Amino acid sequence: MLALVGLLLAMLLVLVSLLIERAYEWRHRYEPRALPRDLSVPAIPPRISGNPAAYFGPDVYPEEAARRGWEGRSSVAVMVDPKGVPTACEVTQSSGHAILDRTTCRMAVEHVRFRPALDRRGRPVRGIYRGFHVRWQLPPPPDAQ
């Protein structure tokens, strides 16, 4: 009986550690980071599904950037899993403002969906979508319209 309790406690500790690791990974998936360099090149790279511009309106402009008048163009590469879900993001060209770059990654990973990369046999595989660009431009003041 005591051995069974010990085994259950050990299993519980493993489960908790796995959950903590997964929560940490989930929380930080929006943060820009280097993507793997050793990923095999798919026959067909991932493709954007839908219109990502719908997620980058004035309502998502970072408040601090708007207050300071910061604008710029962020370019990112996005890791896409075999289901077409973005899992990570890397800034390939900075806007010059980290907050705009982070927001680009967050919005790309959180909202934009992709058709997955395909291998030579037509099977979905992980891939990197390159060339995701967002031009952060402040809207004109209301009285200028």
DSSP file (Angstrom, degrees, kcal/mol; ACC not computed):
  #  RESIDUE AA STRUCTURE BP1 BP2  ACC     N-H-->O    O-->H-N    N-H-->O    O-->H-N    TCO  KAPPA ALPHA  PHI   PSI    X-CA   Y-CA   Z-CA
    1    1 A M     >        0   0    0      0, 0.0     4,-2.0     0, 0.0     5,-0.2   0.000 360.0 360.0 360.0 -43.2    0.0    0.0    0.0
    2    2 A L  H  >  +     0   0    0      1,-0.2     4,-2.2     2,-0.2     5,-0.1   0.866 360.0  53.6 -64.7 -36.4    2.8    2.4    0.9
    3    3 A A  H  > S+     0   0    0      2,-0.2     4,-2.4     1,-0.2    -1,-0.2   0.886 107.1  51.9 -64.8 -38.9    4.5    1.6   -2.4
    4    4 A L  H  > S+     0   0    0      2,-0.2     4,-2.5     1,-0.2    -2,-0.2   0.903 109.3  49.1 -64.8 -42.2    1.4    2.5   -4.3
    5    5 A V  H  X S+     0   0    0     -4,-2.0     4,-2.3     2,-0.2    -2,-0.2   0.905 111.6  49.9 -63.2 -42.0    1.1    5.8   -2.5
    6    6 A G  H  X S+     0   0    0     -4,-2.2     4,-2.3     2,-0.2    -2,-0.2   0.907 110.9  49.2 -62.7 -42.5    4.7    6.6   -3.3
    7    7 A L  H  X S+     0   0    0     -4,-2.4     4,-2.5     2,-0.2    -2,-0.2   0.910 110.9  49.7 -63.4 -43.6    4.2    5.7   -7.0
    8    8 A L  H  X S+     0   0    0     -4,-2.5     4,-2.3     1,-0.2    -2,-0.2   0.895 111.0  49.7 -63.4 -40.3    1.1    7.9   -7.2
    9    9 A L  H  X S+     0   0    0     -4,-2.3     4,-2.4     2,-0.2    -2,-0.2   0.909 110.7  49.8 -64.5 -42.0    3.1   10.8   -5.6
   10   10 A A  H  X S+     0   0    0     -4,-2.3     4,-2.1     2,-0.2    -2,-0.2   0.916 111.8  48.2 -62.9 -42.9    5.9   10.3   -8.1
   11   11 A M  H  X S+     0   0    0     -4,-2.5     4,-2.5     1,-0.2    -1,-0.2   0.894 110.5  51.9 -64.6 -39.3    3.5   10.3  -11.0
   12   12 A L  H  X S+     0   0    0     -4,-2.3     4,-2.6     2,-0.2    -2,-0.2   0.903 108.7  50.5 -63.7 -41.6    1.8   13.4   -9.6
   13   13 A L  H  X S+     0   0    0     -4,-2.4     4,-2.3     2,-0.2    -2,-0.2   0.897 111.1  48.8 -63.7 -40.8    5.2   15.2   -9.4
   14   14 A V  H  X S+     0   0    0     -4,-2.1     4,-2.3     2,-0.2    -2,-0.2   0.931 112.1  48.9 -63.6 -45.4    6.0   14.3  -13.0
   15   15 A L  H  X S+     0   0    0     -4,-2.5     4,-2.4     1,-0.2    -2,-0.2   0.920 111.6  48.5 -61.2 -45.0    2.6   15.5  -14.1
   16   16 A V  H  X S+     0   0    0     -4,-2.6     4,-2.4     1,-0.2    -1,-0.2   0.912 111.1  50.2 -62.8 -43.1    2.9   18.8  -12.3
   17   17 A S  H  X S+     0   0    0     -4,-2.3     4,-2.3     1,-0.2    -1,-0.2   0.892 111.0  49.5 -64.5 -38.1    6.4   19.4  -13.7
   18   18 A L  H  X S+     0   0    0     -4,-2.3     4,-2.5     2,-0.2    -1,-0.2   0.900 111.0  49.6 -65.8 -40.5    5.1   18.7  -17.2
   19   19 A L  H  X S+     0   0    0     -4,-2.4     4,-2.5     2,-0.2    -2,-0.2   0.897 110.8  49.4 -65.0 -40.2    2.2   21.1  -16.7
   20   20 A I  H  X S+     0   0    0     -4,-2.4     4,-2.3     2,-0.2    -2,-0.2   0.923 112.0  48.5 -64.1 -44.2    4.6   23.8  -15.4
   21   21 A E  H  X S+     0   0    0     -4,-2.3     4,-2.4     1,-0.2    -2,-0.2   0.914 112.9  47.7 -62.2 -43.2    6.9   23.3  -18.4
   22   22 A R  H  X S+     0   0    0     -4,-2.5     4,-2.8     2,-0.2    -2,-0.2   0.893 110.9  51.1 -65.8 -40.5    4.0   23.5  -20.9
   23   23 A A  H  X S+     0   0    0     -4,-2.5     4,-2.5     2,-0.2    -1,-0.2   0.903 110.8  48.9 -64.2 -40.8    2.5   26.6  -19.2
   24   24 A Y  H  X S+     0   0    0     -4,-2.3     4,-1.8     2,-0.2    -2,-0.2   0.935 113.0  47.3 -63.0 -46.0    5.9   28.3  -19.5
   25   25 A E  H  < S+     0   0    0     -4,-2.4     4,-0.5     1,-0.2    -2,-0.2   0.914 113.3  48.5 -61.3 -44.1    6.2   27.3  -23.1
   26   26 A W  H >< S+     0   0    0     -4,-2.8     3,-0.9     1,-0.2     4,-0.3   0.903 110.6  50.7 -63.6 -42.8    2.7   28.5  -23.9
   27   27 A R  H 3< S+     0   0    0     -4,-2.5     3,-0.5     1,-0.2    -1,-0.2   0.853 115.6  41.6 -64.3 -35.5    3.2   31.8  -22.1
   28   28 A H  T >< S+     0   0    0     -4,-1.8     3,-0.8     1,-0.2    -1,-0.2   0.352  84.5  95.1 -97.8   6.2    6.4   32.6  -24.0
   29   29 A R  T <  S+     0   0    0     -3,-0.9    60,-0.2    -4,-0.5    -1,-0.2   0.755  84.5  54.5 -70.2 -20.3    5.3   31.4  -27.5
   30   30 A Y  T 3  S+     0   0    0     -3,-0.5    -1,-0.2    -4,-0.3    -2,-0.1   0.666  87.3  97.0 -83.2 -17.2    4.4   35.0  -28.4
   31   31 A E  S <  S-     0   0    0     -3,-0.8    58,-0.5    -4,-0.1    71,-0.1  -0.535  86.5-107.3 -75.8 134.5    7.8   36.4  -27.5
   32   32 A P        +     0   0    0      0, 0.0     2,-0.3     0, 0.0    58,-0.3  -0.350  54.2 154.3 -59.2 137.1   10.1   36.8  -30.4
   33   33 A R        -     0   0    0     56,-2.7     2,-0.2    -4,-0.1    55,-0.0  -0.970  49.3 -76.2-156.7 166.0   12.9   34.3  -30.4
   34   34 A A        -     0   0    0     -2,-0.3     3,-0.1    56,-0.1    55,-0.1  -0.474  45.4-139.0 -69.5 134.0   15.3   32.6  -32.9
   35   35 A L        -     0   0    0     -2,-0.2    -1,-0.1     1,-0.1    93,-0.0  -0.543  37.0 -78.4 -88.6 159.9   13.6   29.8  -34.9
   36   36 A P        -     0   0    0      0, 0.0     3,-0.2     0, 0.0    -1,-0.1  -0.281  32.8-162.1 -61.3 141.8   15.4   26.5  -35.6
   37   37 A R  S    S+     0   0    0      1,-0.1    -2,-0.0    -3,-0.1    -3,-0.0   0.557  83.6  63.5 -97.1 -12.5   18.0   26.7  -38.4
   38   38 A D        +     0   0    0      2,-0.1     2,-0.2     0, 0.0    -1,-0.1   0.236  69.1 127.6-100.0  13.7   18.2   22.9  -38.9
   39   39 A L        -     0   0    0     -3,-0.2    89,-0.1     1,-0.1     2,-0.0  -0.519  65.1-114.3 -72.0 132.7   14.6   22.5  -40.1
   40   40 A S        -     0   0    0     -2,-0.2    -1,-0.1     1,-0.1    -2,-0.1  -0.357  31.5-107.9 -67.2 149.2   14.3   20.6  -43.4
   41   41 A V        -     0   0    0     86,-0.1    -1,-0.1     1,-0.0    86,-0.1  -0.673  34.9-136.1 -81.3 120.8   13.0   22.7  -46.3
   42   42 A P        -     0   0    0      0, 0.0    77,-0.2     0, 0.0    -1,-0.0  -0.322  15.2-120.5 -73.9 159.9    9.5   21.5  -47.3
   43   43 A A  S    S+     0   0    0     75,-1.0    76,-0.2     1,-0.3    77,-0.1   0.899 107.5  24.7 -64.5 -40.6    8.4   21.0  -50.9
   44   44 A I  B    S-A  118   0A   0     74,-2.2    74,-2.5     3,-0.0    -1,-0.3  -0.988  88.5-138.3-126.5 120.7    5.7   23.7  -50.4
   45   45 A P        -     0   0    0      0, 0.0    84,-0.1     0, 0.0    70,-0.1  -0.225  37.7 -78.7 -71.9 166.5    6.2   26.3  -47.6
   46   46 A P        -     0   0    0      0, 0.0     2,-0.4     0, 0.0    84,-0.2  -0.286  48.1-154.0 -61.2 151.8    3.4   27.4  -45.3
   47   47 A R  E     -C  115   0B   0     68,-2.1    68,-3.5    -3,-0.1     2,-0.1  -0.969  20.4-104.9-130.3 145.8    1.0   29.9  -46.8
   48   48 A I  E     -C  114   0B   0     -2,-0.4     2,-0.6    66,-0.2    66,-0.3  -0.455  28.6-149.6 -68.9 139.0   -1.2   32.5  -45.1
   49   49 A S  E     -C  113   0B   0     64,-2.7    64,-0.6    -2,-0.1     2,-0.1  -0.956  61.6 -11.8-111.2 118.4   -4.9   31.6  -44.9
   50   50 A G  S    S-     0   0    0     -2,-0.6    62,-0.0    62,-0.1    -2,-0.0  -0.478 103.9 -45.5  91.3-165.7   -7.2   34.5  -44.9
   51   51 A N    >   -     0   0    0     -2,-0.1     3,-1.4     1,-0.1     4,-0.2  -0.892  41.7-171.6-111.5 102.8   -6.4   38.2  -44.6
   52   52 A P  G >  S+     0   0    0      0, 0.0     3,-2.0     0, 0.0     4,-0.3   0.719  78.5  77.9 -67.8 -18.4   -4.0   39.0  -41.7
   53   53 A A  G >  S+     0   0    0      1,-0.3     3,-1.4     2,-0.2    -2,-0.0   0.771  79.2  72.5 -60.5 -23.5   -4.6   42.7  -42.1
   54   54 A A  G <  S+     0   0    0     -3,-1.4     3,-0.3     1,-0.3    -1,-0.3   0.733  97.1  49.1 -62.7 -21.3   -7.9   42.2  -40.3
   55   55 A Y  G <  S+     0   0    0     -3,-2.0    -1,-0.3     1,-0.2    -2,-0.2   0.458 100.8  65.1 -97.5  -1.9   -5.9   41.7  -37.1
   56   56 A F    <   +     0   0    0     -3,-1.4    -1,-0.2    -4,-0.3    -2,-0.1  -0.255  69.5 133.1-119.5  46.1   -3.7   44.8  -37.3
   57   57 A G  S >  S-     0   0    0     -3,-0.3     3,-1.8     1,-0.1     4,-0.3  -0.215  75.6 -86.1 -84.9-179.5   -6.1   47.7  -37.1
   58   58 A P  G >  S+     0   0    0      0, 0.0     3,-1.1     0, 0.0    -1,-0.1   0.744 121.2  69.8 -60.4 -24.0   -5.7   50.9  -35.0
   59   59 A D  G 3  S+     0   0    0      1,-0.2    -3,-0.0     3,-0.0     0, 0.0   0.672 100.8  45.5 -71.5 -14.9   -7.3   49.1  -32.0
   60   60 A V  G <  S+     0   0    0     -3,-1.8    -1,-0.2     2,-0.1    47,-0.1   0.375  79.3 123.9-106.0   3.4   -4.2   46.8  -31.6
   61   61 A Y  S <  S-     0   0    0     -3,-1.1     5,-0.1    -4,-0.3    39,-0.0  -0.474  77.1-104.4 -62.6 126.1   -1.7   49.6  -31.9
   62   62 A P     >  -     0   0    0      0, 0.0     4,-2.5     0, 0.0     5,-0.2  -0.305  24.2-135.9 -57.4 130.0    0.4   49.5  -28.7
   63   63 A E  H  > S+     0   0    0      1,-0.2     4,-2.6     2,-0.2     5,-0.2   0.886 102.6  49.8 -56.4 -44.6   -0.7   52.3  -26.4
   64   64 A E  H  > S+     0   0    0      1,-0.2     4,-1.9     2,-0.2    -1,-0.2   0.910 111.5  49.1 -63.2 -41.7    2.8   53.3  -25.4
   65   65 A A  H  >>S+     0   0    0      2,-0.2     5,-2.7     1,-0.2     4,-0.7   0.902 112.7  47.7 -64.8 -41.1    3.9   53.3  -29.1
   66   66 A A  H ><5S+     0   0    0     -4,-2.5     3,-0.8     3,-0.2    -2,-0.2   0.921 110.5  51.7 -65.1 -43.5    0.9   55.5  -30.0
   67   67 A R  H 3<5S+     0   0    0     -4,-2.6    -1,-0.2     1,-0.2    -2,-0.2   0.864 114.9  42.3 -61.8 -36.4    1.5   57.9  -27.1
   68   68 A R  H 3<5S-     0   0    0     -4,-1.9    -1,-0.2    -5,-0.2    -2,-0.2   0.491 112.6-117.9 -90.5  -3.7    5.2   58.3  -28.2
   69   69 A G  T <<5 +     0   0    0     -3,-0.8     2,-0.3    -4,-0.7    -3,-0.2   0.754  53.1 167.0  76.4  23.8    4.4   58.6  -31.9
   70   70 A W      < +     0   0    0     -5,-2.7     2,-0.3    -6,-0.2    -1,-0.2  -0.560   4.4 165.5 -78.6 133.6    6.4   55.5  -32.8
   71   71 A E        +     0   0    0     -2,-0.3     2,-0.3    24,-0.1    66,-0.2  -0.869   8.6 126.8-134.2 168.8    5.9   54.0  -36.2
   72   72 A G  E     -D  136   0C   0     64,-2.1    64,-3.6    -2,-0.3     2,-0.5  -0.935  52.2 -86.4 162.0 179.0    7.9   51.5  -38.3
   73   73 A R  E     -D  135   0C   0     -2,-0.3     2,-0.5    62,-0.2    62,-0.2  -0.970  32.2-163.6-120.5 119.5    7.9   48.3  -40.3
   74   74 A S  E     -D  134   0C   0     60,-2.5    60,-2.7    -2,-0.5     2,-0.4  -0.874   2.2-167.0-102.0 131.5    8.3   44.9  -38.5
   75   75 A S  E     +DE 133  93C   0     18,-2.7    17,-2.7    -2,-0.5    18,-1.9  -0.975  14.3 174.8-117.3 132.9    9.2   41.8  -40.5
   76   76 A V  E     -DE 132  91C   0     56,-2.8    56,-1.8    -2,-0.4     2,-0.4  -0.925  28.1-138.7-135.1 158.4    8.9   38.4  -38.9
   77   77 A A  E     - E   0  90C   0     13,-2.7    13,-2.6    -2,-0.3     2,-0.5  -0.943  24.6-152.2-111.7 141.0    9.2   34.8  -39.7
   78   78 A V  E     -DE 129  89C   0     51,-2.6    51,-3.1    -2,-0.4     2,-0.4  -0.958   9.8-136.6-122.9 127.7    6.6   32.4  -38.2
   79   79 A M  E     -DE 128  88C   0      9,-2.2     8,-2.7    -2,-0.5     9,-0.9  -0.681  25.0-163.7 -78.2 130.5    7.0   28.8  -37.3
   80   80 A V  E     -DE 127  86C   0     47,-3.3    47,-2.2    -2,-0.4    37,-0.2  -0.971   8.0-140.6-122.1 128.6    3.9   26.9  -38.4
   81   81 A D    >   -     0   0    0      4,-2.6     3,-2.2    -2,-0.4    36,-0.2  -0.240  38.4 -90.7 -80.6 174.7    3.0   23.4  -37.2
   82   82 A P  T 3  S+     0   0    0      0, 0.0    -1,-0.1     0, 0.0    44,-0.1   0.625 126.6  56.9 -63.8 -11.7    1.6   20.6  -39.4
   83   83 A K  T 3  S-     0   0    0      2,-0.2    31,-0.1    32,-0.1    43,-0.0   0.473 120.7-106.0 -94.6  -2.9   -2.0   21.8  -38.5
   84   84 A G  S <  S+     0   0    0     -3,-2.2    30,-2.0     1,-0.3   -35,-0.1   0.583  76.6 135.8  90.1  11.4   -1.3   25.3  -39.8
   85   85 A V        -     0   0    0     28,-0.2    -4,-2.6    -4,-0.0    -1,-0.3  -0.814  56.7-123.6 -96.3 127.0   -1.1   26.8  -36.3
   86   86 A P  E     +E   80   0C   0      0, 0.0    -6,-0.3     0, 0.0     3,-0.1  -0.471  31.4 174.3 -68.0 137.6    1.7   29.3  -35.6
   87   87 A T  E     +     0   0C   0     -8,-2.7     2,-0.3     1,-0.3    -7,-0.1   0.571  59.2   7.8-120.5 -15.9    3.9   28.2  -32.7
   88   88 A A  E     -E   79   0C   0     -9,-0.9    -9,-2.2   -58,-0.1    -1,-0.3  -0.981  57.7-149.9-161.9 165.3    6.8   30.7  -32.6
   89   89 A C  E     -E   78   0C   0    -58,-0.5   -56,-2.7    -2,-0.3     2,-0.4  -0.998   2.8-165.1-146.5 143.0    8.0   33.9  -34.1
   90   90 A E  E     -E   77   0C   0    -13,-2.6   -13,-2.7    -2,-0.3     2,-0.5  -0.998  24.5-126.5-130.6 133.0   11.3   35.6  -34.9
   91   91 A V  E     +E   76   0C   0     -2,-0.4   -15,-0.3   -15,-0.2     3,-0.2  -0.673  27.2 176.4 -77.0 122.6   11.9   39.2  -35.8
   92   92 A T  E    S+     0   0C   0    -17,-2.7     2,-0.3    -2,-0.5   -16,-0.2   0.696  75.7  16.0-100.1 -25.0   13.8   39.3  -39.1
   93   93 A Q  E    S-E   75   0C   0    -18,-1.9   -18,-2.7     8,-0.0    -1,-0.3  -0.901  82.4-136.7-148.8 120.0   13.8   43.1  -39.4
   94   94 A S        -     0   0    0     -2,-0.3   -21,-0.2   -20,-0.2     4,-0.1  -0.405   9.9-140.8 -78.6 149.7   13.0   45.4  -36.5
   95   95 A S        -     0   0    0      2,-0.3   -22,-0.1   -23,-0.1    -1,-0.1   0.585  54.6-105.0 -76.3 -12.0   10.8   48.4  -36.7
   96   96 A G  S    S+     0   0    0    -24,-0.1     2,-0.4     1,-0.1   -24,-0.1   0.337 102.3  84.9  98.3  -4.8   13.2   50.1  -34.4
   97   97 A H    >>  -     0   0    0      1,-0.1     4,-1.9   -27,-0.0     3,-0.8  -0.957  66.1-153.6-134.8 114.1   10.8   49.7  -31.5
   98   98 A A  H 3> S+     0   0    0     -2,-0.4     4,-3.0     1,-0.3     5,-0.2   0.830  95.1  59.0 -56.8 -35.4   10.7   46.4  -29.5
   99   99 A I  H 3> S+     0   0    0      1,-0.2     4,-1.9     2,-0.2    -1,-0.3   0.878 106.9  46.7 -65.4 -36.6    7.1   47.0  -28.5
  100  100 A L  H <> S+     0   0    0     -3,-0.8     4,-2.1     2,-0.2    -1,-0.2   0.894 113.7  48.8 -70.1 -39.4    6.0   47.1  -32.2
  101  101 A D  H  X S+     0   0    0     -4,-1.9     4,-2.2     2,-0.2    -2,-0.2   0.927 112.2  47.9 -64.8 -45.3    8.0   44.0  -33.0
  102  102 A R  H  X S+     0   0    0     -4,-3.0     4,-2.9     1,-0.2    -2,-0.2   0.897 111.2  51.0 -62.6 -40.1    6.6   42.1  -30.0
  103  103 A T  H  X S+     0   0    0     -4,-1.9     4,-2.7    -5,-0.2     5,-0.3   0.887 107.5  53.4 -66.3 -38.0    3.1   43.1  -30.9
  104  104 A T  H  X S+     0   0    0     -4,-2.1     4,-2.4     2,-0.2    -2,-0.2   0.946 112.5  44.1 -59.3 -48.2    3.7   41.9  -34.5
  105  105 A C  H  X S+     0   0    0     -4,-2.2     4,-2.7     2,-0.2     5,-0.3   0.930 113.6  50.6 -62.5 -46.0    4.8   38.5  -33.2
  106  106 A R  H  X S+     0   0    0     -4,-2.9     4,-2.6     1,-0.2     5,-0.2   0.934 113.9  43.6 -60.1 -46.8    1.9   38.2  -30.7
  107  107 A M  H  X>S+     0   0    0     -4,-2.7     4,-2.4     2,-0.2     5,-1.1   0.891 114.0  50.8 -67.7 -38.6   -0.7   39.0  -33.2
  108  108 A A  H  <5S+     0   0    0     -4,-2.4     4,-0.5    -5,-0.3    -2,-0.2   0.927 117.8  38.1 -64.4 -44.2    0.8   36.7  -35.8
  109  109 A V  H  <5S+     0   0    0     -4,-2.7    -2,-0.2    -5,-0.2    -1,-0.2   0.867 121.4  44.6 -75.6 -36.1    1.0   33.8  -33.4
  110  110 A E  H  <5S+     0   0    0     -4,-2.6    -2,-0.2    -5,-0.3    -3,-0.2   0.857 131.4   9.5 -77.7 -35.8   -2.3   34.5  -31.7
  111  111 A H  T  <5S+     0   0    0     -4,-2.4    -3,-0.2    -5,-0.2     2,-0.1   0.788  97.5  89.9-119.0 -38.4   -4.6   35.2  -34.6
  112  112 A V      < -     0   0    0     -5,-1.1     2,-0.3    -4,-0.5   -62,-0.1  -0.434  55.6-158.2 -74.7 138.2   -3.1   34.5  -38.1
  113  113 A R  E     -C   49   0B   0    -64,-0.6   -64,-2.7    -2,-0.1     2,-0.3  -0.838   6.8-163.3-115.8 155.0   -3.7   31.0  -39.5
  114  114 A F  E     -C   48   0B   0    -30,-2.0   -66,-0.2    -2,-0.3     3,-0.0  -0.871  27.4-116.8-131.9 159.1   -1.8   29.3  -42.2
  115  115 A R  E     -C   47   0B   0    -68,-3.5   -68,-2.1    -2,-0.3   -31,-0.1  -0.889  54.0-111.5 -89.6 132.0   -2.0   26.3  -44.5
  116  116 A P        -     0   0    0      0, 0.0    10,-0.1     0, 0.0     2,-0.1  -0.106  27.6 -96.8 -67.8 162.6    0.8   24.1  -43.4
  117  117 A A  E     - B   0 125A   0      8,-0.8     8,-2.3   -37,-0.2     2,-0.4  -0.389  39.9-142.4 -67.8 154.8    4.0   23.3  -45.3
  118  118 A L  E     -AB  44 124A   0    -74,-2.5   -74,-2.2     6,-0.2   -75,-1.0  -0.967   2.1-138.0-125.3 140.6    3.9   20.1  -47.3
  119  119 A D    >   -     0   0    0      4,-2.5     3,-2.1    -2,-0.4     6,-0.0  -0.192  46.4 -82.1 -82.0-175.7    6.7   17.5  -47.8
  120  120 A R  T 3  S+     0   0    0      1,-0.3    -1,-0.1     2,-0.1    -2,-0.0   0.742 131.8  52.6 -62.3 -23.1    7.4   15.9  -51.2
  121  121 A R  T 3  S-     0   0    0      2,-0.1    -1,-0.3     3,-0.0    -3,-0.0   0.397 120.9-106.6 -92.5   2.9    4.6   13.4  -50.6
  122  122 A G  S <  S+     0   0    0     -3,-2.1    -2,-0.1     1,-0.3     0, 0.0   0.615  73.0 141.5  84.2  12.6    2.0   16.1  -49.8
  123  123 A R        -     0   0    0      1,-0.1    -4,-2.5     0, 0.0    -1,-0.3  -0.695  58.6-106.4 -88.6 139.5    2.0   15.4  -46.1
  124  124 A P  E     +B  118   0A   0      0, 0.0     2,-0.3     0, 0.0    -6,-0.2  -0.415  48.4 168.8 -64.2 136.5    1.7   18.4  -43.7
  125  125 A V  E     -B  117   0A   0     -8,-2.3    -8,-0.8   -44,-0.2     2,-0.1  -0.897  41.2 -79.9-139.6 167.4    5.0   19.2  -41.9
  126  126 A R        +     0   0    0     -2,-0.3     2,-0.3   -10,-0.1   -45,-0.2  -0.422  57.5 163.5 -66.0 146.8    6.4   22.0  -39.8
  127  127 A G  E     -D   80   0C   0    -47,-2.2   -47,-3.3    -2,-0.1     2,-0.5  -0.970  36.4-113.9-157.4 171.2    7.6   24.9  -41.7
  128  128 A I  E     -D   79   0C   0     -2,-0.3     2,-0.7   -49,-0.2   -49,-0.2  -0.960  18.0-148.8-117.4 124.0    8.6   28.6  -41.5
  129  129 A Y  E     -D   78   0C   0    -51,-3.1   -51,-2.6    -2,-0.5     2,-0.3  -0.819  22.2-169.5 -88.9 119.3    6.6   31.3  -43.1
  130  130 A R  E     +     0   0C   0     -2,-0.7   -53,-0.2   -53,-0.2    -2,-0.0  -0.795  56.7  46.6-108.0 151.7    9.0   34.1  -44.1
  131  131 A G  E     +     0   0C   0    -55,-0.4     2,-0.8    -2,-0.3    -1,-0.2   0.778  58.6 153.1  93.1  27.4    8.1   37.5  -45.3
  132  132 A F  E     -D   76   0C   0    -56,-1.8   -56,-2.8    -3,-0.3     2,-0.4  -0.826  22.6-179.8 -89.6 112.2    5.4   38.5  -42.8
  133  133 A H  E     -D   75   0C   0     -2,-0.8     2,-0.4   -58,-0.2   -58,-0.2  -0.926  16.1-172.3-120.5 138.0    5.5   42.4  -42.8
  134  134 A V  E     -D   74   0C   0    -60,-2.7   -60,-2.5    -2,-0.4     2,-0.8  -0.989  12.9-151.9-129.9 124.6    3.5   44.8  -40.8
  135  135 A R  E     -D   73   0C   0     -2,-0.4     2,-0.9   -62,-0.2   -62,-0.2  -0.853  12.7-153.6 -94.7 110.0    3.7   48.6  -41.3
  136  136 A W  E     +D   72   0C   0    -64,-3.6   -64,-2.1    -2,-0.8     2,-0.4  -0.763  26.4 164.6 -87.3 109.2    2.9   50.3  -38.1
  137  137 A Q        -     0   0    0     -2,-0.9   -66,-0.1   -66,-0.2   -67,-0.1  -0.992  36.0-123.8-131.2 127.1    1.5   53.7  -39.0
  138  138 A L        -     0   0    0     -2,-0.4   -67,-0.0   -69,-0.1    -2,-0.0  -0.412  31.7-114.0 -67.0 139.9   -0.5   55.9  -36.6
  139  139 A P        -     0   0    0      0, 0.0    -1,-0.1     0, 0.0     0, 0.0  -0.401  40.4 -94.6 -69.1 153.8   -3.9   56.9  -37.9
  140  140 A P        -     0   0    0      0, 0.0     5,-0.1     0, 0.0     0, 0.0  -0.332  51.1 -89.9 -65.3 152.4   -4.3   60.6  -38.6
  141  141 A P    >   -     0   0    0      0, 0.0     3,-1.7     0, 0.0     4,-0.4  -0.270  38.5-111.8 -59.4 151.0   -5.8   62.7  -35.8
  142  142 A P  G >  S+     0   0    0      0, 0.0     3,-1.0     0, 0.0     0, 0.0   0.828 116.7  54.6 -55.8 -34.8   -9.6   62.9  -35.9
  143  143 A D  G 3  S+     0   0    0      1,-0.2     0, 0.0     2,-0.1     0, 0.0   0.632  99.7  62.4 -77.2 -11.5   -9.6   66.6  -36.8
  144  144 A A  G <         0   0    0     -3,-1.7    -1,-0.2     1,-0.2     0, 0.0   0.501 360.0 360.0 -89.1  -4.8   -7.3   66.0  -39.8
  145  145 A Q    <         0   0    0     -3,-1.0    -1,-0.2    -4,-0.4    -2,-0.1   0.466 360.0 360.0 -88.8 360.0   -9.9   63.8  -41.6
